């Protein structure tokens, strides 16, 4: 199966909406809150931007130098794999996704919808990824060109995510751009953060803050900052499964430590705060998102104090842009389960 090139080869990600939710929240925030709605991407999450950029550029390079069959390979328990599978379907190439054996059936069904080949292996993303690499070594590269998609650790992935900031700038008036005080996002492996950082620098949105939200149960960046070096967590057991990365990237640490252009802050919340935000967001906006997205959304609800803590005095016309990163691994049924979990926890208090 080879790609039939159009000129130019189109990007697969779409422009997502930027909505002002300031007056739609149960607690009035101290400033304007704008949501960048990445759940609107065709694969369900922001991952389509970064992995889309990687696959797009890789296909362009491959087709310029050979007529080999192109195959996409990804390891992921969720949204990165879904993005890779969607992109392979979009560009009409084959795709193999290796998933940990405990991956959700809903993810497997969606992958099959995009015609991906599914391989179940291992108990973690790391084990699945190693198996994927082993599979790739058996390819006949004289006839097949593989495209390997790491979920977050590649400069082309970060470059793709940076388009999110380009859109924010285009969707606001110039005086509004000048009012942006911060951008907020969840942090797992650091790919989204690296892209936002890159996009803010490129668009000269500087001398302000990025606020990263991790969960106590997946403190990947927090532990690396504490150790002042990259570390790999022995285990990550978080309800926010898409944040459950055992390591981050060196670029993430470099960005965090460089305060000359953009200042980055990190806050840890509990898994329960993340799922509570998912429940509240579905109630208020009728949209189902993953706990990984709920981590950032928690600052609209139970963790609104983090706005005051990190940004001091905020004026009513100041703007905080929150990336609602989306995610397709949570269903309406899961939201019902979250409600029961929260009720049980509240009853114990």
N, C-alpha and C positions, 0 to 999 in steps of 0.2 A: 504494500500500500504506500503510495508516494503522494506528496502534497502537490496539488495543482496551484501554482503560485498566481496570485493576482498581484496587481501593482498599484499601491504597495500591499503587502500582506496585512490584513486588518488586525488590530488588537481586539481581544475578546472581552475585556472588562468594559463596563458601562459607567457613565457619569451618574453618581448617586446623589440623592437630594441632601440638602443642608437645611434643616428645619429649626425654627426657633420654638423651644418648648417651655420658655420661661413662665408663661402663664398657664401651663397645663400640668404643673406639678403640685403635689399635695402640700409641700412646704415651699414658701417663696424663697428662691435663691437670692444671694446678694447682688447678682449681676445677670446679664443675659446668658442663657445656656443654649448653644446651638448643637444639634446632633448631626453628625455625618453618618448617614444611614447605609452602612456597608452590607447590611443584610439584603439589600436590593441587588447585589451582584448575582448573576445567573447561577453561580455555584453556591450562593448563600452566605459568602463571607469575603472579607478583604483579601483573603489569600489569592483570589483570582488575579489581583493586580500584580503582585510580585512574581508568582509562579508563571503567570501569563507572560510577563516580560521576559523571563528566562526561556520559556519554550518558544516564544515568538522569535527572539534573536537567535536561538539555537537552530530553529528550522530555517531561517533565512541564511545562516552560515552554512548549514548542511546542504541545502539545495543549490547553493552557489558553487559548491565544490564537487558534488557527486550526484549520482542518481540512485543512491542507496535507499532502501526502505528505512523509514524513520520510526523508531519506537520510543515511547515515553515510559519512564520507570519512576515510581514514587513509593516511598514508605510512609505510612501515616495511618493513625487510628481515626482520622476524621477529615477536617476541612482542607488540609493540604492535599490529601489524596483525592478528595472530591474536585478540587480545583484542577489538579493534573488530569483527571479523567474527563472533566468537562472540556478542557482545552484540547485534549487529544481528539475528542468527538468533534469539536468546533473546527479543527484543522484536518480532520479525516486521516488520523494516523492511529496506530495501535497503542495500547496502554496497558501496563501491568502495575497493579498496586499491591504491595505486601502489607498486610494488616496483622497486628497482634491477635492472638486467638480469641481474646475476650472482646473484640470490637463489636459495636452495637449492630444489630440486624438492620436498623434503619439506614446506617451508613452503607452496608453491603448492598442493600436494595438500590440505593441511589447510584452507587458505582456501576451496578449492572445496567441501570437505565442508560448510562453513558457508554455502554458496551466495553467497559474495562474488564480485564482479566484479574480476578481476585486470588491472591495466595494468602492463606492464614498461617502465620508462623510466629512463635515466640510469645513471651509474656510482657514485652515492652516494645516501645518504638525502636530503641537501640537494637534489640535482637531482630526485629523485623527488618530494619535497615541493613544490618549485616547480611541477612539472608538475601535481600534484594541485590546487594553488591555481588554476592556469590553467584546469583543467577545471571548477572550481567557479564561475568567473566566467561561464561560458556557461549556467548554470542559470537557469531561469525561476522566480525566487523568489516569483512570485505564486501558483504552484501547488506549489512544492517548498521545504521547509525543510531546509537542509543542517546537519549536525552535523560540525564539523571536529575531528579528534582529533590533537593533537600528542602524540608519545610521552611527553613528560615535562614540558613547560613550560606548566603551567596550574594555578592554585590549586585547582581542583576535583579535578585529578589528585592533588595532594599530599594534599588532604583525604581522598580515598578510600584512599590508601596508609596514612594515619594509623590506619585501623581495625585494622591489623595490631597496633599497640601496645595498642589497646583489648582485643583478644582475649587478648594475652599477660597482661594484668592480670587478666582474667576467668578465665584458665586456671590461675593460680597462687593459692596462699593468700596472705593479706596479709603474713605474716612472710617469705614467699619473695620477694614483690615488693620488700620492703625490702632483700633480699640481692642484687638485681641490681646488678652493678658496671658493666656495659657492654652495648651492643648492637653487633653487627658486621654490616656489609652491604657488598656490592660497590657500586661507584659508577661510573656512566656519565654520563648527563646530569644526574643529581642528583635526579630525581623521587622515588625511593624514600627517599633520605636526607632530603629536605624533609618527606616524610610522617612518617617515624620521628621526626624532630625535633619536628614539630608534635604528634604523638601523645604523646611523652614529656612535653612541657610541659603538655598538657591533662590528662594523668593524674598530674601532679605527680611523675613519676619524674625527679627532677632531681639536680644535684650529682654526676653521674657522667658516663660517657664514651660517645660513639659512635665506633667505629673504622671508617673507610672504607678499602676496598681497591681500588686501581686497578692496572692493569698498566703496565709500562714502555712498552709499545707503544701504549697509549691513555691518556696522562697528562693528560687534559682538565682536571680540577680542579687538579692539581699545577702545570700551566703557568699557569693563571689566578692561582693564589695567588702564584706566583713573580713574575708581572707586576703583582700587586696590582690587577688589573682583569680583566674578562671578555675572553677572547681566543678566536679561532677557529683551530683547528689546520689547517694546510694540507692534511695528510693523516693518516689514522689507519689503520694496518695491523696489526690485532691478531687473533689466533686467537679471542679473546673478543669475537666480533663484536657481541654485544648491548651491550658497553661502549664500542664504537667510535664514540662521539659526538664531533663536532668542537668542540662548545661545551657549556657548562653554563648555569645560570640565575643571575641576579643574587641571587635568594633563597638559593641555595646558598652563595654567597660571604658573604652577610649572616649566615646561620646559622652558618657555620664560624667567623666572626670574633667572634661574640657568645658569650663564655664565661661570662656572668653566670648562666646557667641550666643549660646543657648544654655540656660541653666536647667538641669534635670533634678527632679525630686522623686523619691520613691516612698510609697506607703504600703503597708501590709494590712490586709483585712482578713476576716475569717470566711471560710467557705459558706457559712450560713448567711453572711451579709450578701454574698454574690447571688445565692439562689433566691434570697428574699427580694433582691432587686429584679431578678427575672420574673418573679411572681407579680411584683408591683408594676413592672413595665408592661407585662401582658394585660394587666387590669386597666392601665391608663391609656395604652396605645394599641392594644389588640395585636401585638406582635410577639412571636415566640423567639427568644434568643437563648444562647447557651450561657451557663454560669461563667464561662470565660469572658463573655461580653458583660454579664451581670456584674463582674468585678469592677469595671469602670463605671457602669451605671449606678453602682451603690452610692456614688457621691451625690446623686439626685435624691436619695432616700435616707437610709439609716446612717450614711457616712457624709452627710452634707457638711458636717463640722470640718472635714478635710479641706474644703474650699477656704474657710476662714483661717485654718491653721497654716496653710501653705502660701496663700496669696495675700494675707493681711487685709488691708482695707480695699474692698472692691466697690467701685461706683456702679450705679444702676445701668449705665450704658457701656460698661466694660463687657468684654465678651470672653467666655470660656467655650472652646470647641471641644466637644466630647466625641470620640470615635466610637460609635456603636458598631463593633466589628462583626456582629452577626453570629453565624454558625448554624450548621444544619444538623447537628447531632442531638438536638433536644426537640421533643415533640410536645404537642398539647397535653398528651397523656403524662409526660414527664413533669410538666408544670403542676398537674394535679398531685403527683407524687411529692413534689417540692412543698406544696401547701400542707400536706399531711405531715411531712418531716418537720416543718416549721411549727405546726400546731403541737406536735409531740414535744418539741424542744421548749416551746413557750409554756406548756403545761408543767414542765419540770422545774421551771424557774420560780 
